[in-house]
Amino acid sequence: MDSKLLIGIVVGLLIVIAGLLVTIRFLYTRHKVGKSGQQLLAADLQDEKVRSGIILNSIEDGVVLIDEKGIIQLFNPGASNITGWPATEASGIEWRSVIKLVNEKGEPYDEASHPIKRVMESEAPIRDNTAILVSRNDKQQPISLSLTPLLDKNKHVYAAVAVFRDVTQERQEEKQRSEFISTASHEMRTPVAAIEGYLSLSMNEKVSTIDARARGYLEKAHSSTEHLGQLFQDLLNSAKAEDGRLTSHPVVVEIGAFLEQLSNDLRFVAEKKGLAMEFMVGSSQNIDATNNARNSIKPLYYVKADPDRLREVVTNIFDNAVKYTDSGKVTLGLTGDPNVVQFYVRDTGQGIPAEDIPHLFQKFYRVDNSATRTIGGTGLGLFICRKIIELYQGRIWVESTPGKGSSFFINLPRLSSAAATQAQAQEATTIKPLTTVTTPVVQ
Ligand code: ADP
């Protein structure tokens, strides 16, 4: 046979075979997708389940799913390690028998403040970094706890997921750090106070003779020394706030009268900078950050807190408002509903950029811009305020529009008039040991 003819036949055959193969593959693929779409999905889901299973079983964090009746439906090995309860025993029983929490003083949480109880009635996640978990063999471990409610379409909580982590190691390191800061700042306050004292003496015309130029230098040195003293004081307070050593002697306080009295001093601070000051009772933008305005306003706003600590907080946020406002007005306001007392400080100042707001109540955080760079500060004030407000189960937050101003809000649980009267009667009959006398703010 002619070789050219042979090559032609072979090439022709190859083209036919290739065509057949493409057709078969096309038909096969169409058949497979059509028939097994469901199966592929099931396989994917199975895959997803396997993946989630691997993660749940391997992470160190405890993960627990609690249904609306309070029964544990899922308990991962991390949760077993931390609580000492095997998953087989914990699953199917009430969370109260398994997850035992106490507060920093070692006291069990009461019903109203228990984070798991609260999340079952909450639309928003709850975080608690102060709880201590008591394991099955009575070992106490500080934990970081995060609780997320699962909501149906009517916003009804049908289950909650608790994720917790043993933070014993972190707490020990924090304690060592804050002990060091505490000791160092305490020791350094003494020489700083001495320097400040001598600088004051040298500027006192009755005891020293100095020329005008020296006076200028000394005034600058004096103001820097005051700043340094304040920094040490803030450091000391923040270290105490961190390890729970902030002294607090809560009594019943009627916030209306308390703020009114304080407003006289605050007015002076504002007017010294040429700002107007206003004290308002009974209206606010909102009661909580979720904008659930509540209407009923009662004339007496009782809370249980240490008045010295509250004064520290209000003074701090008011001083900030004055510090970061060049012109306009600073308003101190009070409002509330049957459960909450809310006070706020609103200014017409430079405002705070949205990206800084989540960090504002952290230690040493300062907004970095040309305005704040020229204004002195330690970045510790709001951290200390948050720690104090959290001592009384309250909340502090800020809303701000850059260029227009900021509003700092504080919510505290409200005592009914009856509860306040009863508590006041108890306070009056309790013979206070010397150690419970309210201590001054600066210690
Ligand atoms: P500081 O000693 O720096 O004032 P704070 O903790 O009291 O420390 O405040 C943290 C930062 O928050 C401040 O440095 C400032 O940038 C910002 N800030 C606080 N209050 C206001 C306010 N009323 N207006 C604008 N910025 C504010």
Boltz pocket constraint, residues with backbone or C-beta under 6 A from the ligand:
constraints:
  - pocket:
      binder: B
      contacts: [[A, 316], [A, 317], [A, 320], [A, 321], [A, 322], [A, 324], [A, 347], [A, 349], [A, 350], [A, 351], [A, 352], [A, 360], [A, 362], [A, 365], [A, 366], [A, 367], [A, 368], [A, 372], [A, 376], [A, 377], [A, 378], [A, 379], [A, 380], [A, 381], [A, 382], [A, 383], [A, 406]]
      max_distance: 6.0
